[in-house]
Amino acid sequence: MFLRQILLAVIGISAGLIVSAGVFTVLISVGLIPRFAGKMHVARKIFTLEEMVVFGTLAGGFLSIFSDYGQIGAFVRQRQLFGQGATDGIWNLAGTLFLILFGLFAGIFVGCLALAIAEMLNTIPIFARRIGFRHGLGIAILAVALGKLIGSLVYFTQRVFLYGMN
């Protein structure tokens, strides 16, 4: 039983490393961080921007796994930090403002990432011709899309997002 737990931990950590490497590879290959640095005129601080992307990814991963440590609202409401009657109202306002800002910045990031990937998609036909992959490119893209569709259907119809696979 203990060896099974160790094996599952190794597999989980390995899968997490592979997925995060894939995400960072996409961000690097589309040149999103240097593009942001150029638009913000902070090219001298590109290393800091890259570190913040890594930190944000690690913090998001940590809070998604250990969600009890991200329950700031429960802490504030239990201790009535802003007074007996005002705490709920102030906290709801602060939470709403945070969600608005987070949604705005997440939308900007996803939009920029989508545009960068769309620019990169123009390179797929060129790459396919260079490696001699002349026939079947449409079928390969369709197969990837169908795989994503089937995976999503299994994920949501079997409610994997609630309990995981049994």
DSSP file with accessible surface (Angstrom, degrees, kcal/mol):
  #  RESIDUE AA STRUCTURE BP1 BP2  ACC     N-H-->O    O-->H-N    N-H-->O    O-->H-N    TCO  KAPPA ALPHA  PHI   PSI    X-CA   Y-CA   Z-CA
    1    1 A M     >        0   0  162      0, 0.0     4,-1.9     0, 0.0     5,-0.1   0.000 360.0 360.0 360.0 -42.7    0.0    0.0    0.0
    2    2 A F  H  >  +     0   0  152      1,-0.2     4,-2.2     2,-0.2     5,-0.2   0.902 360.0  50.9 -65.5 -40.0    2.8    2.4    0.9
    3    3 A L  H  > S+     0   0  139      1,-0.2     4,-2.8     2,-0.2    -1,-0.2   0.877 107.7  53.8 -64.8 -35.9    4.6    1.7   -2.4
    4    4 A R  H  > S+     0   0  164      2,-0.2     4,-2.6     1,-0.2    -1,-0.2   0.913 108.1  49.7 -63.7 -41.2    1.4    2.4   -4.3
    5    5 A Q  H  X S+     0   0  111     -4,-1.9     4,-2.2     2,-0.2    -2,-0.2   0.912 112.0  48.0 -63.1 -42.3    1.1    5.8   -2.5
    6    6 A I  H  X S+     0   0   75     -4,-2.2     4,-2.6     2,-0.2    -2,-0.2   0.925 111.3  50.4 -64.7 -43.6    4.7    6.6   -3.4
    7    7 A L  H  X S+     0   0  103     -4,-2.8     4,-2.6     1,-0.2    -2,-0.2   0.926 111.1  48.6 -61.2 -42.9    4.2    5.5   -7.1
    8    8 A L  H  X S+     0   0   96     -4,-2.6     4,-2.7     2,-0.2    -1,-0.2   0.892 111.1  50.8 -64.4 -38.5    1.0    7.7   -7.3
    9    9 A A  H  X S+     0   0   52     -4,-2.2     4,-2.7     2,-0.2     5,-0.3   0.933 111.3  47.5 -65.0 -42.8    2.9   10.6   -5.8
   10   10 A V  H  X S+     0   0   79     -4,-2.6     4,-2.6     2,-0.2     5,-0.2   0.930 113.8  47.5 -64.6 -42.8    5.8   10.2   -8.3
   11   11 A I  H  X S+     0   0   92     -4,-2.6     4,-2.7    -5,-0.2     5,-0.2   0.929 113.1  48.8 -64.2 -42.7    3.3    9.9  -11.2
   12   12 A G  H  X S+     0   0   44     -4,-2.7     4,-2.4     2,-0.2    -2,-0.2   0.928 113.4  45.4 -63.9 -44.9    1.4   13.0  -10.0
   13   13 A I  H  X S+     0   0  114     -4,-2.7     4,-2.5     2,-0.2    -1,-0.2   0.924 114.0  50.0 -65.9 -40.9    4.5   15.1   -9.6
   14   14 A S  H  X S+     0   0   53     -4,-2.6     4,-2.4    -5,-0.3    -2,-0.2   0.929 111.2  48.1 -63.9 -43.6    5.8   14.0  -13.0
   15   15 A A  H  X S+     0   0   50     -4,-2.7     4,-2.6     1,-0.2     5,-0.2   0.912 111.3  51.2 -64.2 -40.3    2.5   14.7  -14.7
   16   16 A G  H  X S+     0   0   41     -4,-2.4     4,-2.6    -5,-0.2     5,-0.2   0.908 110.2  49.1 -62.4 -41.2    2.4   18.2  -13.1
   17   17 A L  H  X S+     0   0  111     -4,-2.5     4,-2.4     2,-0.2    -2,-0.2   0.909 111.6  49.2 -65.6 -39.4    6.0   18.9  -14.2
   18   18 A I  H  X S+     0   0  124     -4,-2.4     4,-2.2     2,-0.2    -2,-0.2   0.935 112.8  46.7 -65.9 -44.2    5.2   17.9  -17.8
   19   19 A V  H  X S+     0   0  100     -4,-2.6     4,-2.4     2,-0.2    -2,-0.2   0.936 113.7  47.4 -64.7 -44.8    2.0   20.0  -17.9
   20   20 A S  H  X S+     0   0   39     -4,-2.6     4,-2.6     1,-0.2     5,-0.2   0.903 110.6  52.5 -66.3 -36.0    3.7   23.1  -16.5
   21   21 A A  H  X S+     0   0   50     -4,-2.4     4,-2.3    -5,-0.2    -1,-0.2   0.911 109.3  50.4 -63.7 -38.2    6.6   22.6  -18.9
   22   22 A G  H  X S+     0   0   37     -4,-2.2     4,-2.2     2,-0.2    -2,-0.2   0.918 110.3  49.2 -65.1 -41.7    4.1   22.5  -21.7
   23   23 A V  H  X S+     0   0   73     -4,-2.4     4,-2.4     1,-0.2    -2,-0.2   0.946 113.6  45.4 -63.8 -46.5    2.4   25.7  -20.6
   24   24 A F  H  X S+     0   0   50     -4,-2.6     4,-2.4     1,-0.2    -1,-0.2   0.864 109.7  56.2 -67.6 -31.9    5.7   27.5  -20.2
   25   25 A T  H  X S+     0   0   86     -4,-2.3     4,-3.2    -5,-0.2    -1,-0.2   0.922 108.1  47.8 -64.0 -41.7    6.8   26.2  -23.6
   26   26 A V  H  X S+     0   0   56     -4,-2.2     4,-2.1     2,-0.2    -2,-0.2   0.938 111.9  49.6 -63.7 -44.7    3.7   27.7  -25.2
   27   27 A L  H  <>S+     0   0   12     -4,-2.4     5,-1.7     1,-0.2     4,-0.5   0.902 116.4  42.6 -61.4 -38.9    4.3   31.0  -23.5
   28   28 A I  H ><5S+     0   0  131     -4,-2.4     3,-0.9     3,-0.2    -2,-0.2   0.924 112.2  52.8 -73.5 -42.3    7.9   31.1  -24.6
   29   29 A S  H 3<5S+     0   0   67     -4,-3.2    -2,-0.2     1,-0.3    -1,-0.2   0.840 111.6  45.0 -67.6 -31.7    7.2   29.9  -28.2
   30   30 A V  T 3<5S-     0   0   12     -4,-2.1    -1,-0.3    -5,-0.2    -2,-0.2   0.570 106.7-128.9 -86.7  -7.1    4.6   32.5  -28.9
   31   31 A G  T <>5 +     0   0   22     -3,-0.9     4,-1.6    -4,-0.5    -3,-0.2   0.851  54.0 150.9  68.4  36.9    6.8   35.2  -27.3
   32   32 A L  H  >< +     0   0    0     -5,-1.7     4,-2.5    -6,-0.2     5,-0.2   0.925  66.2  48.6 -71.1 -43.6    4.1   36.5  -25.0
   33   33 A I  H  > S+     0   0   16     -6,-0.5     4,-2.6     2,-0.2     5,-0.2   0.941 112.8  46.7 -66.8 -46.9    6.3   37.8  -22.2
   34   34 A P  H  > S+     0   0   67      0, 0.0     4,-2.3     0, 0.0    -1,-0.2   0.895 112.1  52.9 -61.5 -33.3    8.8   39.7  -24.5
   35   35 A R  H  X S+     0   0   94     -4,-1.6     4,-2.3     2,-0.2    -2,-0.2   0.922 109.6  47.6 -66.3 -42.9    5.8   41.2  -26.3
   36   36 A F  H  X S+     0   0   47     -4,-2.5     4,-2.2     1,-0.2    -1,-0.2   0.920 111.3  51.4 -61.1 -43.5    4.3   42.3  -23.0
   37   37 A A  H  X>S+     0   0    2     -4,-2.6     5,-2.3     1,-0.2     4,-0.6   0.898 110.6  48.7 -62.4 -39.1    7.6   43.8  -22.0
   38   38 A G  H ><5S+     0   0   42     -4,-2.3     3,-0.6    -5,-0.2    -1,-0.2   0.909 111.8  48.1 -67.2 -41.3    7.8   45.7  -25.3
   39   39 A K  H 3<5S+     0   0  161     -4,-2.3    -1,-0.2     1,-0.2    -2,-0.2   0.841 115.6  44.2 -68.6 -32.7    4.3   47.1  -25.0
   40   40 A M  H 3<5S-     0   0  102     -4,-2.2    -1,-0.2    -5,-0.2    -2,-0.2   0.466 107.6-126.3 -89.8  -3.3    4.9   48.2  -21.4
   41   41 A H  T <<5S+     0   0  163     -3,-0.6    -3,-0.2    -4,-0.6     3,-0.1   0.885  77.3 116.8  59.9  42.2    8.3   49.7  -22.3
   42   42 A V    > < +     0   0   44     -5,-2.3     3,-1.9    -6,-0.2    -4,-0.2  -0.226  19.9 139.8-128.4  42.5   10.0   47.7  -19.5
   43   43 A A  G >   +     0   0   69     -6,-0.3     3,-1.2     1,-0.3     4,-0.2   0.785  68.0  63.7 -61.5 -25.3   12.3   45.5  -21.6
   44   44 A R  G 3  S+     0   0  219      1,-0.3     3,-0.3    -7,-0.1    -1,-0.3   0.742 103.8  48.5 -69.3 -20.4   15.1   45.9  -19.0
   45   45 A K  G <> S+     0   0  123     -3,-1.9     4,-1.9     1,-0.2    -1,-0.3  -0.019  70.4 119.9-109.7  31.0   12.9   44.1  -16.5
   46   46 A I  H <> S+     0   0   52     -3,-1.2     4,-2.5     1,-0.2     5,-0.2   0.870  72.6  58.2 -65.7 -33.3   11.9   41.1  -18.6
   47   47 A F  H  > S+     0   0  133     -3,-0.3     4,-2.4     1,-0.2    -1,-0.2   0.921 105.9  49.8 -62.3 -40.3   13.5   38.7  -16.1
   48   48 A T  H  > S+     0   0   78      2,-0.2     4,-2.3     1,-0.2    -1,-0.2   0.910 109.5  51.4 -64.5 -41.4   11.3   40.1  -13.4
   49   49 A L  H  X S+     0   0   43     -4,-1.9     4,-1.9     2,-0.2    -2,-0.2   0.923 110.5  48.4 -60.8 -44.3    8.2   39.6  -15.6
   50   50 A E  H  X S+     0   0   80     -4,-2.5     4,-2.1     1,-0.2    -2,-0.2   0.906 110.6  51.1 -63.5 -39.9    9.2   36.0  -16.3
   51   51 A E  H  X S+     0   0   83     -4,-2.4     4,-3.0     1,-0.2    -1,-0.2   0.886 107.9  52.8 -65.4 -36.1    9.7   35.4  -12.6
   52   52 A M  H  X S+     0   0  108     -4,-2.3     4,-2.7     2,-0.2    -1,-0.2   0.864 106.8  52.5 -68.7 -33.8    6.3   36.8  -11.8
   53   53 A V  H  X S+     0   0   39     -4,-1.9     4,-2.2     2,-0.2    -2,-0.2   0.939 112.7  44.9 -64.7 -44.4    4.7   34.5  -14.4
   54   54 A V  H  X S+     0   0   54     -4,-2.1     4,-2.6     2,-0.2    -2,-0.2   0.939 114.0  49.4 -64.6 -43.4    6.4   31.5  -12.7
   55   55 A F  H  X S+     0   0  131     -4,-3.0     4,-2.9     1,-0.2     5,-0.2   0.919 110.7  50.0 -62.7 -43.2    5.4   32.8   -9.2
   56   56 A G  H  X S+     0   0   41     -4,-2.7     4,-2.6     2,-0.2    -1,-0.2   0.898 111.0  49.5 -62.6 -39.1    1.8   33.3  -10.2
   57   57 A T  H  X S+     0   0   60     -4,-2.2     4,-2.4     2,-0.2    -2,-0.2   0.930 113.5  45.6 -65.6 -44.3    1.7   29.8  -11.7
   58   58 A L  H  X S+     0   0  117     -4,-2.6     4,-2.7     2,-0.2    -2,-0.2   0.916 113.7  49.0 -65.0 -42.4    3.1   28.3   -8.5
   59   59 A A  H  X S+     0   0   35     -4,-2.9     4,-2.7    -5,-0.2     5,-0.2   0.922 112.3  48.4 -64.7 -42.9    0.8   30.3   -6.2
   60   60 A G  H  X S+     0   0   41     -4,-2.6     4,-1.8    -5,-0.2    -2,-0.2   0.913 113.0  47.8 -63.3 -41.5   -2.2   29.3   -8.3
   61   61 A G  H  X S+     0   0   31     -4,-2.4     4,-1.7    -5,-0.2     5,-0.2   0.922 112.5  49.0 -64.3 -42.5   -1.2   25.7   -8.2
   62   62 A F  H  X S+     0   0  101     -4,-2.7     4,-3.3     1,-0.2    -2,-0.2   0.939 113.0  46.5 -62.2 -46.0   -0.6   25.8   -4.4
   63   63 A L  H  < S+     0   0   81     -4,-2.7    -1,-0.2     1,-0.2     7,-0.2   0.789 110.1  53.7 -71.4 -25.6   -3.9   27.5   -3.7
   64   64 A S  H  < S+     0   0   89     -4,-1.8     3,-0.4    -5,-0.2    -1,-0.2   0.836 117.9  36.2 -76.6 -28.6   -5.8   25.1   -5.9
   65   65 A I  H  < S+     0   0  123     -4,-1.7     2,-0.7     1,-0.2    -2,-0.2   0.901 128.3  33.9 -85.7 -46.4   -4.3   22.1   -4.1
   66   66 A F  S >< S+     0   0  104     -4,-3.3     3,-1.5    -5,-0.2     4,-0.3  -0.567  71.7 161.6-107.6  68.3   -4.3   23.6   -0.6
   67   67 A S  G >   +     0   0   59     -2,-0.7     3,-1.3    -3,-0.4    -1,-0.2   0.710  62.6  73.3 -67.3 -19.5   -7.4   25.7   -0.8
   68   68 A D  G >  S+     0   0  135      1,-0.3     3,-1.0     2,-0.2    -1,-0.3   0.830  92.0  57.3 -63.4 -28.7   -7.8   26.0    3.0
   69   69 A Y  G <  S+     0   0  176     -3,-1.5    -1,-0.3     1,-0.2    -2,-0.2   0.589 101.0  57.5 -78.8  -9.1   -4.8   28.4    3.0
   70   70 A G  G <  S+     0   0   33     -3,-1.3     2,-1.9    -4,-0.3     3,-0.3   0.318  72.3 109.4-100.8   8.7   -6.6   30.8    0.6
   71   71 A Q    <>  +     0   0  110     -3,-1.0     4,-1.3     1,-0.2    -1,-0.1  -0.420  28.8 146.3 -86.0  67.5   -9.7   31.3    2.7
   72   72 A I  H  >  +     0   0  106     -2,-1.9     4,-2.5     1,-0.2    -1,-0.2   0.884  66.4  60.5 -70.4 -36.5   -9.0   34.9    3.7
   73   73 A G  H  > S+     0   0   15     -3,-0.3     4,-2.8     1,-0.2     5,-0.2   0.895 102.6  50.4 -60.6 -41.1  -12.7   35.8    3.7
   74   74 A A  H  > S+     0   0   44      1,-0.2     4,-2.4     2,-0.2    -1,-0.2   0.912 110.6  50.5 -64.0 -39.4  -13.4   33.3    6.5
   75   75 A F  H  X S+     0   0  100     -4,-1.3     4,-1.6     2,-0.2    -2,-0.2   0.936 113.3  44.8 -62.3 -47.0  -10.6   34.7    8.5
   76   76 A V  H  X>S+     0   0    8     -4,-2.5     5,-1.3     1,-0.2     4,-0.7   0.929 116.0  46.0 -66.0 -43.3  -11.8   38.3    8.1
   77   77 A R  H  <5S+     0   0   91     -4,-2.8     3,-0.4    -5,-0.2    -1,-0.2   0.874 110.4  52.3 -71.7 -35.1  -15.4   37.5    8.8
   78   78 A Q  H  <5S+     0   0  145     -4,-2.4    -1,-0.2    -5,-0.2    -2,-0.2   0.890 116.6  39.2 -67.0 -36.6  -14.8   35.3   11.9
   79   79 A R  H  <5S-     0   0  132     -4,-1.6    -1,-0.2    -5,-0.2    -2,-0.2   0.473  98.8-135.9 -94.2  -3.3  -12.7   38.0   13.5
   80   80 A Q  T ><5 +     0   0   57     -4,-0.7     3,-1.5    -3,-0.4    -3,-0.2   0.931  30.9 179.9  48.3  57.6  -14.9   40.9   12.4
   81   81 A L  T 3 <S+     0   0   94     -5,-1.3    -1,-0.1     1,-0.3     3,-0.1   0.744  74.0  43.2 -65.3 -23.9  -11.8   42.9   11.5
   82   82 A F  T 3  S-     0   0   98      1,-0.4    -1,-0.3    -6,-0.2     4,-0.2   0.201 126.5 -77.0-107.9  15.9  -13.7   46.0   10.4
   83   83 A G    <>  -     0   0   36     -3,-1.5     4,-1.2     1,-0.1    -1,-0.4  -0.283  55.9 -68.7 106.9 164.8  -16.3   46.2   13.2
   84   84 A Q  T  4 S+     0   0  163      1,-0.2     4,-0.3     2,-0.2    -1,-0.1   0.919 126.4  20.2 -61.7 -49.1  -19.4   44.2   14.0
   85   85 A G  T  > S+     0   0   74      1,-0.1     4,-0.5    -3,-0.1    -1,-0.2   0.741 121.0  56.0 -96.2 -21.3  -21.8   45.4   11.2
   86   86 A A  H  > S+     0   0   47     -4,-0.2     4,-2.6     1,-0.2     5,-0.3   0.673  83.7  81.0 -89.4 -16.4  -19.3   46.7    8.6
   87   87 A T  H  X S+     0   0    0     -4,-1.2     4,-2.7     1,-0.2     5,-0.2   0.922  93.5  46.2 -60.6 -47.1  -17.2   43.7    8.0
   88   88 A D  H  > S+     0   0   79     -4,-0.3     4,-2.5     1,-0.2    -1,-0.2   0.927 115.2  46.5 -63.7 -44.0  -19.5   41.8    5.7
   89   89 A G  H  X S+     0   0   47     -4,-0.5     4,-2.2     2,-0.2    -2,-0.2   0.932 115.5  44.9 -64.5 -44.6  -20.2   44.9    3.6
   90   90 A I  H  X S+     0   0   74     -4,-2.6     4,-2.8     1,-0.2     5,-0.2   0.920 114.6  48.9 -66.0 -42.2  -16.6   45.9    3.3
   91   91 A W  H  X S+     0   0   65     -4,-2.7     4,-2.7    -5,-0.3    -2,-0.2   0.901 110.5  50.3 -67.5 -38.6  -15.5   42.4    2.5
   92   92 A N  H  X S+     0   0   83     -4,-2.5     4,-2.4    -5,-0.2    -1,-0.2   0.914 112.7  47.3 -64.1 -40.8  -18.1   42.0   -0.2
   93   93 A L  H  X S+     0   0  107     -4,-2.2     4,-2.6     2,-0.2    -2,-0.2   0.938 113.5  47.4 -64.9 -45.1  -17.1   45.3   -1.8
   94   94 A A  H  X S+     0   0   43     -4,-2.8     4,-2.5     1,-0.2    -2,-0.2   0.912 112.9  49.5 -63.3 -40.7  -13.4   44.3   -1.6
   95   95 A G  H  X S+     0   0   25     -4,-2.7     4,-2.5    -5,-0.2    -1,-0.2   0.908 110.6  49.6 -65.3 -40.2  -14.2   40.9   -3.1
   96   96 A T  H  X S+     0   0   76     -4,-2.4     4,-2.3     2,-0.2    -2,-0.2   0.930 111.8  48.1 -64.5 -44.7  -16.2   42.3   -5.9
   97   97 A L  H  X S+     0   0   96     -4,-2.6     4,-2.5     1,-0.2     5,-0.2   0.910 111.7  50.8 -62.5 -40.1  -13.5   44.8   -6.8
   98   98 A F  H  X S+     0   0  132     -4,-2.5     4,-3.0     1,-0.2     5,-0.2   0.928 110.3  49.0 -63.2 -43.9  -10.9   42.0   -6.7
   99   99 A L  H  X S+     0   0  117     -4,-2.5     4,-2.6     2,-0.2    -1,-0.2   0.882 110.4  51.3 -65.0 -36.5  -13.0   39.8   -9.0
  100  100 A I  H  X S+     0   0  105     -4,-2.3     4,-2.3     2,-0.2    -2,-0.2   0.952 114.3  42.9 -64.0 -47.4  -13.5   42.7  -11.4
  101  101 A L  H  X S+     0   0   95     -4,-2.5     4,-2.7     2,-0.2     5,-0.3   0.923 115.3  49.0 -65.3 -42.8   -9.7   43.4  -11.6
  102  102 A F  H  X S+     0   0  127     -4,-3.0     4,-2.9    -5,-0.2     5,-0.3   0.931 112.0  48.7 -63.2 -44.1   -8.8   39.7  -11.8
  103  103 A G  H  X S+     0   0   40     -4,-2.6     4,-2.4    -5,-0.2    -1,-0.2   0.907 111.6  50.3 -62.1 -40.2  -11.4   39.1  -14.6
  104  104 A L  H  X S+     0   0   99     -4,-2.3     4,-2.3    -5,-0.2    -2,-0.2   0.963 115.4  40.7 -62.4 -51.4  -10.0   42.1  -16.5
  105  105 A F  H  X S+     0   0  127     -4,-2.7     4,-2.5     2,-0.2    -2,-0.2   0.883 115.2  51.0 -69.0 -36.8   -6.4   41.1  -16.3
  106  106 A A  H  X S+     0   0   36     -4,-2.9     4,-2.8    -5,-0.3     5,-0.2   0.917 111.1  49.7 -65.9 -38.9   -7.2   37.4  -16.9
  107  107 A G  H  X S+     0   0   45     -4,-2.4     4,-2.6    -5,-0.3    -2,-0.2   0.907 110.5  49.4 -65.2 -41.6   -9.2   38.4  -20.0
  108  108 A I  H  X S+     0   0   89     -4,-2.3     4,-2.6     2,-0.2     5,-0.2   0.937 113.3  47.4 -61.3 -44.8   -6.4   40.6  -21.3
  109  109 A F  H  X S+     0   0   72     -4,-2.5     4,-2.7     2,-0.2    -2,-0.2   0.942 113.6  46.1 -64.1 -46.5   -3.9   37.7  -20.8
  110  110 A V  H  X S+     0   0   92     -4,-2.8     4,-2.8     1,-0.2    -1,-0.2   0.909 112.9  51.0 -65.2 -39.2   -6.1   35.1  -22.4
  111  111 A G  H  X S+     0   0   33     -4,-2.6     4,-2.4    -5,-0.2    -1,-0.2   0.932 112.0  46.1 -62.7 -45.0   -6.8   37.4  -25.3
  112  112 A C  H  X S+     0   0   41     -4,-2.6     4,-2.5     2,-0.2    -2,-0.2   0.907 113.4  50.0 -63.9 -40.5   -3.2   38.2  -25.9
  113  113 A L  H  X S+     0   0   39     -4,-2.7     4,-2.7    -5,-0.2     5,-0.2   0.924 110.2  50.1 -64.7 -42.0   -2.3   34.5  -25.6
  114  114 A A  H  X S+     0   0   58     -4,-2.8     4,-2.4     1,-0.2    -2,-0.2   0.919 112.3  47.3 -63.3 -42.0   -5.1   33.6  -28.2
  115  115 A L  H  X S+     0   0  117     -4,-2.4     4,-2.1     2,-0.2    -1,-0.2   0.904 112.2  49.8 -66.2 -39.9   -3.8   36.2  -30.6
  116  116 A A  H  X S+     0   0    2     -4,-2.5     4,-1.9     2,-0.2    -2,-0.2   0.909 112.2  47.3 -65.9 -39.6   -0.2   35.0  -30.2
  117  117 A I  H  X S+     0   0   55     -4,-2.7     4,-2.0     2,-0.2    -2,-0.2   0.894 109.1  54.5 -68.0 -37.6   -1.2   31.4  -30.8
  118  118 A A  H  X S+     0   0   48     -4,-2.4     4,-0.6    -5,-0.2    -2,-0.2   0.901 108.9  48.7 -62.6 -38.7   -3.3   32.5  -33.8
  119  119 A E  H >< S+     0   0  107     -4,-2.1     3,-0.9     1,-0.2     4,-0.3   0.897 110.8  51.0 -64.0 -39.3   -0.2   34.2  -35.2
  120  120 A M  H >< S+     0   0   65     -4,-1.9     3,-2.1     1,-0.2     4,-0.4   0.819  96.3  69.3 -69.2 -28.6    1.8   31.0  -34.5
  121  121 A L  H >< S+     0   0   89     -4,-2.0     3,-1.0     1,-0.3    -1,-0.2   0.768  85.9  69.0 -63.5 -22.7   -0.7   28.9  -36.3
  122  122 A N  T <X S+     0   0  119     -3,-0.9     4,-0.6    -4,-0.6    -1,-0.3   0.752  94.5  57.9 -64.9 -20.6    0.4   30.4  -39.6
  123  123 A T  H <> S+     0   0   73     -3,-2.1     4,-2.9    -4,-0.3    -1,-0.2   0.667  86.0  78.7 -83.7 -16.3    3.6   28.6  -39.1
  124  124 A I  H <> S+     0   0   63     -3,-1.0     4,-2.8    -4,-0.4     5,-0.2   0.939  94.1  45.8 -62.3 -47.2    2.0   25.1  -39.0
  125  125 A P  H  > S+     0   0   58      0, 0.0     4,-2.1     0, 0.0    -1,-0.2   0.914 114.6  49.3 -62.8 -36.7    1.5   24.7  -42.8
  126  126 A I  H  X S+     0   0   75     -4,-0.6     4,-2.2     2,-0.2    -2,-0.2   0.941 112.8  46.8 -65.0 -45.1    5.1   26.0  -43.4
  127  127 A F  H  X S+     0   0  134     -4,-2.9     4,-1.9     1,-0.2     6,-0.2   0.909 110.4  53.5 -62.7 -40.8    6.5   23.6  -40.9
  128  128 A A  H  <>S+     0   0    6     -4,-2.8     5,-2.7    -5,-0.2     4,-0.4   0.892 110.0  47.4 -63.0 -39.9    4.4   20.7  -42.3
  129  129 A R  H ><5S+     0   0  144     -4,-2.1     3,-0.8     3,-0.2    -1,-0.2   0.901 109.8  53.6 -67.5 -39.0    5.8   21.4  -45.8
  130  130 A R  H 3<5S+     0   0  209     -4,-2.2    -2,-0.2     1,-0.2    -1,-0.2   0.852 111.7  43.5 -66.2 -35.3    9.4   21.6  -44.6
  131  131 A I  T 3<5S-     0   0  105     -4,-1.9    -1,-0.2    -5,-0.2    -2,-0.2   0.465 118.1-110.1 -90.5   1.0    9.2   18.2  -42.9
  132  132 A G  T < 5 +     0   0   47     -3,-0.8     2,-1.5    -4,-0.4     3,-0.3   0.713  69.9 143.0  83.8  20.7    7.4   16.6  -45.8
  133  133 A F      < +     0   0   84     -5,-2.7    -1,-0.2    -6,-0.2     4,-0.1  -0.641  16.4 148.4 -93.3  79.0    4.0   16.1  -44.1
  134  134 A R        +     0   0  163     -2,-1.5     2,-0.4     1,-0.1     3,-0.3   0.859  53.0  44.5 -87.7 -36.9    2.0   16.9  -47.2
  135  135 A H  S    S+     0   0  168     -3,-0.3    -1,-0.1     1,-0.2     0, 0.0  -0.895 105.8  26.9-115.6 139.5   -1.1   14.8  -46.8
  136  136 A G     >  +     0   0   32     -2,-0.4     4,-2.4    -3,-0.0    -1,-0.2   0.518  69.3 125.4  97.1   6.1   -3.3   14.4  -43.8
  137  137 A L  H  > S+     0   0   44     -3,-0.3     4,-2.4     1,-0.2     5,-0.2   0.928  79.0  49.7 -63.8 -41.5   -2.6   17.6  -41.9
  138  138 A G  H  > S+     0   0   55      1,-0.2     4,-2.5     2,-0.2    -1,-0.2   0.892 110.4  50.3 -62.4 -39.0   -6.3   18.3  -41.8
  139  139 A I  H  > S+     0   0  128      2,-0.2     4,-2.6     1,-0.2    -1,-0.2   0.908 109.5  51.1 -66.6 -39.3   -7.0   14.8  -40.4
  140  140 A A  H  X S+     0   0   38     -4,-2.4     4,-2.1     2,-0.2    -2,-0.2   0.928 112.4  45.7 -64.2 -43.0   -4.3   15.3  -37.8
  141  141 A I  H  X S+     0   0   97     -4,-2.4     4,-2.5     1,-0.2    -2,-0.2   0.915 113.1  50.5 -66.9 -40.3   -5.8   18.6  -36.6
  142  142 A L  H  X S+     0   0  101     -4,-2.5     4,-2.8    -5,-0.2     5,-0.2   0.903 108.4  52.7 -62.7 -40.3   -9.3   17.1  -36.7
  143  143 A A  H  X S+     0   0   60     -4,-2.6     4,-2.3     2,-0.2    -1,-0.2   0.916 109.8  48.2 -63.3 -40.9   -8.1   14.1  -34.6
  144  144 A V  H  X S+     0   0  101     -4,-2.1     4,-2.3     2,-0.2    -2,-0.2   0.935 112.8  48.4 -63.8 -44.7   -6.6   16.5  -32.0
  145  145 A A  H  X S+     0   0   53     -4,-2.5     4,-2.3     1,-0.2    -2,-0.2   0.919 112.1  48.3 -63.3 -42.7   -9.9   18.5  -31.9
  146  146 A L  H  X S+     0   0   82     -4,-2.8     4,-2.9     2,-0.2     5,-0.2   0.885 109.4  53.5 -65.9 -37.3  -12.0   15.4  -31.5
  147  147 A G  H  X S+     0   0   43     -4,-2.3     4,-2.5    -5,-0.2    -1,-0.2   0.916 109.8  47.5 -62.1 -42.2   -9.7   14.1  -28.7
  148  148 A K  H  X S+     0   0  146     -4,-2.3     4,-2.4     2,-0.2    -2,-0.2   0.908 112.7  50.2 -64.1 -40.5  -10.2   17.4  -26.9
  149  149 A L  H  X S+     0   0   94     -4,-2.3     4,-2.6     2,-0.2    -2,-0.2   0.945 112.2  45.4 -63.9 -47.6  -13.9   17.1  -27.4
  150  150 A I  H  X S+     0   0  103     -4,-2.9     4,-2.6     1,-0.2     5,-0.2   0.918 112.8  51.3 -64.4 -41.9  -14.2   13.6  -26.2
  151  151 A G  H  X S+     0   0   41     -4,-2.5     4,-2.5    -5,-0.2    -1,-0.2   0.917 111.2  47.9 -61.0 -41.7  -12.0   14.4  -23.2
  152  152 A S  H  X S+     0   0   56     -4,-2.4     4,-2.5     2,-0.2     5,-0.3   0.910 110.8  51.1 -65.6 -41.7  -14.1   17.3  -22.3
  153  153 A L  H  X S+     0   0   93     -4,-2.6     4,-2.9     2,-0.2     5,-0.4   0.929 112.6  45.5 -63.2 -43.1  -17.3   15.3  -22.6
  154  154 A V  H  X S+     0   0   64     -4,-2.6     4,-1.9     1,-0.2     6,-0.4   0.933 112.1  53.3 -63.5 -42.7  -16.0   12.6  -20.3
  155  155 A Y  H  <>S+     0   0  103     -4,-2.5     5,-1.8    -5,-0.2     6,-0.9   0.917 119.9  31.2 -59.7 -44.9  -14.7   15.2  -17.8
  156  156 A F  H ><5S+     0   0  125     -4,-2.5     3,-0.5     3,-0.2    -2,-0.2   0.851 119.7  48.6 -88.2 -36.4  -18.1   16.9  -17.5
  157  157 A T  H 3<5S+     0   0   91     -4,-2.9    -3,-0.2    -5,-0.3    -2,-0.2   0.871 116.8  42.7 -73.6 -32.7  -20.6   14.1  -18.1
  158  158 A Q  T 3<5S-     0   0  134     -4,-1.9    -1,-0.2    -5,-0.4    -2,-0.2   0.365 108.6-126.3 -90.3   2.8  -18.9   11.8  -15.6
  159  159 A R  T X>5 +     0   0  134     -3,-0.5     3,-1.3     1,-0.1     4,-1.2   0.860  52.3 157.3  55.0  41.4  -18.4   14.7  -13.2
  160  160 A V  H 3>< +     0   0   24     -5,-1.8     4,-2.4    -6,-0.4    -4,-0.1   0.833  63.8  69.4 -63.3 -30.4  -14.7   14.1  -12.9
  161  161 A F  H 34 S+     0   0   93     -6,-0.9    -1,-0.3     1,-0.2    -5,-0.1   0.718 102.7  44.6 -64.4 -18.3  -14.2   17.7  -11.8
  162  162 A L  H <4 S+     0   0   81     -3,-1.3    -1,-0.2     2,-0.1    -2,-0.2   0.867 135.0   3.3 -89.7 -42.0  -15.9   16.9   -8.5
  163  163 A Y  H  < S-     0   0  179     -4,-1.2    -2,-0.2     1,-0.2    -3,-0.2   0.529  91.4-125.2-125.1 -14.2  -14.3   13.6   -7.5
  164  164 A G     <  -     0   0   34     -4,-2.4     2,-0.3    -5,-0.3    -1,-0.2  -0.216  53.2 -42.5  83.7 176.8  -11.6   12.5   -9.9
  165  165 A M              0   0  142      1,-0.1    -6,-0.0    -4,-0.0    -5,-0.0  -0.594 360.0 360.0 -79.9 142.3  -11.5    9.2  -11.7
  166  166 A N              0   0  197     -2,-0.3    -1,-0.1     0, 0.0    -2,-0.0  -0.650 360.0 360.0 -95.3 360.0  -12.4    6.1   -9.7
